[in-house]
Amino acid sequence: MALQDATRVGATIRAIRTKSGLSGADLARQAGVAPSHLANIESGRRGCTLDLARRIARALDVELNAITTERDSD
């Protein structure tokens, strides 16, 4: 995953998580990762595998493409 993609995906995950009222620790627990790992993904310092993206999407109760598809910035 390219750095720009990792940054965009991480920011999208964080936005959906905060909108849904979940803490980072709650989402990390539900997705089966360490809170520090999730924080690194959300900040764009780390990318995530497709499997982890699926687990995060499931924990956020959204479709996978909600966090992986680039959105227009209208």
Backbone as ProteinMPNN parsed JSONL, in Angstrom:
{"seq_chain_A": "MALQDATRVGATIRAIRTKSGLSGADLARQAGVAPSHLANIESGRRGCTLDLARRIARALDVELNAITTERDSD", "coords_chain_A": {"N_chain_A": [[0.861, -1.177, 0.0], [0.659, 2.15, -0.909], [2.109, 5.139, 0.523], [0.424, 7.442, 0.428], [-2.043, 6.188, 0.049], [-2.199, 4.661, 2.41], [-2.317, 6.708, 4.297], [-4.734, 7.96, 3.573], [-6.61, 5.841, 3.871], [-6.263, 5.305, 6.596], [-7.083, 7.76, 7.729], [-9.731, 7.733, 6.942], [-10.711, 5.491, 8.311], [-10.387, 6.422, 10.951], [-12.17, 8.618, 10.91], [-14.679, 7.375, 10.463], [-14.758, 5.744, 12.711], [-14.756, 7.618, 14.863], [-17.109, 8.981, 14.298], [-18.922, 6.978, 14.755], [-18.725, 6.724, 17.446], [-16.932, 5.046, 18.727], [-14.1, 4.18, 20.699], [-10.554, 4.214, 20.092], [-9.356, 2.034, 21.342], [-11.556, 0.336, 21.713], [-12.29, -0.27, 19.032], [-9.92, -1.473, 18.164], [-9.85, -3.757, 19.814], [-12.182, -5.089, 18.943], [-11.468, -5.585, 16.308], [-9.319, -7.182, 16.63], [-6.628, -6.374, 16.991], [-3.681, -4.75, 18.32], [-4.082, -1.744, 20.223], [-2.099, 0.197, 19.696], [-1.215, -0.551, 17.177], [-3.509, -0.084, 15.62], [-3.647, 2.698, 16.003], [-1.338, 3.472, 14.63], [-2.089, 2.757, 12.036], [-4.313, 4.448, 11.637], [-3.037, 6.912, 11.703], [-1.563, 6.818, 9.443], [1.0, 5.869, 9.48], [1.391, 3.194, 9.19], [0.391, 0.735, 6.859], [-2.395, -1.445, 6.134], [-3.283, -4.902, 6.017], [-5.36, -6.66, 3.647], [-6.984, -8.504, 4.945], [-7.012, -7.457, 7.576], [-8.173, -4.973, 7.054], [-10.713, -5.826, 6.309], [-11.587, -6.906, 8.769], [-11.606, -4.602, 10.353], [-13.511, -3.062, 8.97], [-15.753, -4.697, 9.372], [-15.975, -4.52, 12.165], [-16.6, -1.839, 12.349], [-19.021, -1.862, 11.199], [-19.442, -1.376, 8.464], [-19.263, -1.488, 4.853], [-16.449, -2.949, 3.174], [-15.466, -1.341, 1.074], [-16.077, 1.184, 1.977], [-13.993, 2.067, 3.503], [-11.813, 1.741, 1.877], [-12.109, 2.817, -0.673], [-11.343, 5.535, -2.726], [-12.535, 8.774, -2.175], [-14.281, 11.499, -3.729], [-13.443, 14.917, -3.228], [-15.534, 16.959, -2.904]], "CA_chain_A": [[0.0, 0.0, 0.0], [1.437, 3.38, -0.999], [1.962, 6.01, 1.688], [-0.789, 8.254, 0.282], [-3.182, 5.306, 0.281], [-2.233, 4.331, 3.834], [-2.768, 7.903, 5.005], [-6.156, 8.155, 3.275], [-7.37, 4.764, 4.507], [-6.209, 5.532, 8.039], [-7.937, 8.907, 8.066], [-11.12, 7.304, 6.756], [-11.033, 4.623, 9.448], [-10.546, 7.273, 12.135], [-13.396, 9.416, 10.77], [-15.838, 6.499, 10.67], [-14.719, 5.313, 14.114], [-15.188, 8.694, 15.762], [-18.522, 9.246, 14.012], [-19.721, 5.91, 15.367], [-18.597, 6.812, 18.897], [-16.021, 4.031, 19.26], [-12.735, 4.596, 21.019], [-9.551, 3.435, 19.379], [-9.18, 0.764, 22.054], [-12.714, -0.516, 21.412], [-12.18, -0.76, 17.661], [-8.781, -2.394, 18.114], [-10.276, -5.008, 20.441], [-13.147, -5.749, 18.061], [-10.781, -6.002, 15.082], [-8.289, -8.149, 16.992], [-5.272, -5.829, 16.875], [-3.262, -3.908, 19.437], [-4.454, -0.334, 20.046], [-0.997, 0.945, 19.079], [-1.216, -0.895, 15.747], [-4.606, 0.68, 15.021], [-3.251, 4.113, 16.003], [-0.384, 3.64, 13.528], [-2.855, 2.701, 10.785], [-5.116, 5.669, 11.532], [-2.164, 8.066, 11.454], [-0.893, 6.643, 8.164], [2.371, 5.379, 9.653], [1.391, 1.798, 8.744], [-0.722, 0.282, 6.041], [-2.992, -2.645, 6.718], [-3.558, -5.972, 5.073], [-6.756, -6.784, 3.246], [-7.675, -9.21, 6.029], [-7.239, -6.524, 8.677], [-9.155, -3.98, 6.587], [-12.028, -6.48, 6.421], [-11.961, -6.996, 10.191], [-11.923, -3.243, 10.799], [-14.801, -2.705, 8.363], [-16.782, -5.471, 10.072], [-16.118, -3.935, 13.502], [-17.242, -0.533, 12.175], [-20.323, -2.141, 10.585], [-19.485, -0.748, 7.144], [-18.703, -2.295, 3.77], [-15.01, -2.764, 3.005], [-15.162, -0.213, 0.185], [-16.254, 2.451, 2.697], [-12.7, 2.52, 4.02], [-10.734, 1.567, 0.903], [-12.368, 3.509, -1.931], [-11.046, 6.97, -2.698], [-13.721, 9.62, -2.308], [-14.092, 12.841, -4.283], [-13.471, 15.931, -2.168], [-16.397, 18.054, -3.383]], "C_chain_A": [[0.902, 1.233, 0.0], [1.154, 4.272, 0.2], [0.708, 6.865, 1.602], [-2.027, 7.42, 0.559], [-3.318, 4.974, 1.758], [-2.745, 5.512, 4.644], [-4.259, 8.125, 4.807], [-7.012, 7.105, 3.961], [-7.401, 4.967, 6.016], [-7.105, 6.671, 8.482], [-9.41, 8.544, 7.936], [-11.569, 6.416, 7.904], [-11.28, 5.47, 10.689], [-11.851, 8.068, 12.072], [-14.639, 8.569, 11.028], [-15.909, 6.067, 12.13], [-15.236, 6.401, 15.042], [-16.654, 9.034, 15.547], [-19.416, 8.204, 14.676], [-19.597, 5.883, 16.887], [-17.707, 5.755, 19.527], [-14.688, 4.661, 19.63], [-11.777, 3.756, 20.183], [-9.345, 2.074, 20.016], [-10.33, -0.193, 21.765], [-12.611, -1.107, 20.01], [-11.043, -1.77, 17.548], [-9.17, -3.754, 18.69], [-11.201, -5.777, 19.508], [-12.495, -6.276, 16.78], [-9.655, -6.994, 15.357], [-6.867, -7.675, 16.776], [-4.95, -5.015, 18.122], [-3.693, -2.465, 19.175], [-3.353, 0.491, 19.379], [-0.913, 0.667, 17.577], [-2.313, -0.113, 15.031], [-4.253, 2.166, 14.953], [-2.267, 4.396, 14.871], [-1.074, 3.594, 12.171], [-3.623, 4.004, 10.594], [-4.268, 6.899, 11.222], [-1.426, 7.962, 10.121], [0.537, 6.167, 8.266], [2.516, 3.925, 9.215], [0.205, 1.578, 7.829], [-1.38, -0.894, 6.743], [-3.269, -3.653, 5.621], [-5.036, -5.964, 4.707], [-7.561, -7.483, 4.336], [-7.981, -8.261, 7.182], [-8.246, -5.45, 8.281], [-10.564, -4.557, 6.664], [-12.492, -6.55, 7.871], [-12.333, -5.629, 10.754], [-13.274, -2.817, 10.249], [-15.941, -3.426, 9.076], [-17.037, -4.871, 11.462], [-16.814, -2.574, 13.442], [-18.643, -0.652, 11.578], [-20.501, -1.353, 9.288], [-18.955, -1.739, 6.115], [-17.212, -1.979, 3.64], [-14.698, -1.549, 2.139], [-15.376, 1.139, 0.854], [-14.93, 2.974, 3.238], [-11.589, 2.445, 2.985], [-10.914, 2.328, -0.398], [-12.1, 4.996, -1.785], [-12.313, 7.762, -2.97], [-13.345, 10.932, -2.979], [-14.195, 13.84, -3.152], [-14.256, 17.144, -2.626], [-16.647, 19.067, -2.325]], "O_chain_A": [[1.81, 1.339, 0.825], [0.095, 4.177, 0.82], [-0.006, 7.007, 2.595], [-2.955, 7.881, 1.222], [-4.421, 5.001, 2.304], [-3.524, 5.331, 5.579], [-4.973, 8.441, 5.758], [-8.031, 7.435, 4.569], [-8.45, 4.817, 6.643], [-7.804, 6.566, 9.49], [-10.239, 8.994, 8.728], [-12.679, 6.568, 8.414], [-12.264, 5.264, 11.399], [-12.558, 8.179, 13.073], [-15.55, 9.001, 11.734], [-16.989, 6.027, 12.719], [-16.064, 6.134, 15.912], [-17.367, 9.342, 16.503], [-20.529, 8.51, 15.105], [-20.286, 5.108, 17.549], [-17.726, 5.584, 20.746], [-14.209, 5.568, 18.95], [-12.153, 2.718, 19.638], [-9.178, 1.075, 19.318], [-10.114, -1.392, 21.592], [-12.821, -2.305, 19.821], [-11.194, -2.808, 16.904], [-8.848, -4.79, 18.107], [-11.026, -6.979, 19.306], [-12.923, -7.293, 16.234], [-9.1, -7.58, 14.428], [-5.993, -8.464, 16.419], [-5.844, -4.64, 18.882], [-3.672, -2.011, 18.031], [-3.643, 1.386, 18.585], [-0.577, 1.559, 16.798], [-2.081, 0.455, 13.964], [-4.532, 2.821, 13.949], [-2.348, 5.44, 14.224], [-0.684, 4.316, 11.254], [-3.589, 4.596, 9.515], [-4.732, 7.822, 10.553], [-0.742, 8.901, 9.712], [1.227, 6.066, 7.252], [3.617, 3.47, 8.907], [-0.857, 2.173, 8.014], [-0.959, -1.29, 7.83], [-3.462, -3.301, 4.457], [-5.853, -5.336, 5.38], [-8.695, -7.095, 4.617], [-9.094, -8.265, 7.708], [-9.084, -5.06, 9.093], [-11.503, -3.856, 7.042], [-13.656, -6.284, 8.167], [-13.271, -5.513, 11.543], [-14.097, -2.269, 10.983], [-16.98, -2.826, 9.351], [-18.187, -4.734, 11.878], [-17.532, -2.199, 14.369], [-19.363, 0.34, 11.466], [-21.546, -0.751, 9.04], [-18.281, -2.709, 6.463], [-16.772, -0.875, 3.96], [-13.765, -0.803, 2.436], [-14.898, 2.152, 0.343], [-14.759, 4.181, 3.411], [-10.524, 3.028, 3.188], [-9.957, 2.472, -1.159], [-12.568, 5.636, -0.844], [-13.068, 7.449, -3.891], [-12.226, 11.421, -2.82], [-14.959, 13.63, -2.21], [-13.705, 18.241, -2.727], [-17.35, 20.049, -2.563]]}, "name": "protein", "num_of_chains": 1, "seq": "MALQDATRVGATIRAIRTKSGLSGADLARQAGVAPSHLANIESGRRGCTLDLARRIARALDVELNAITTERDSD"}
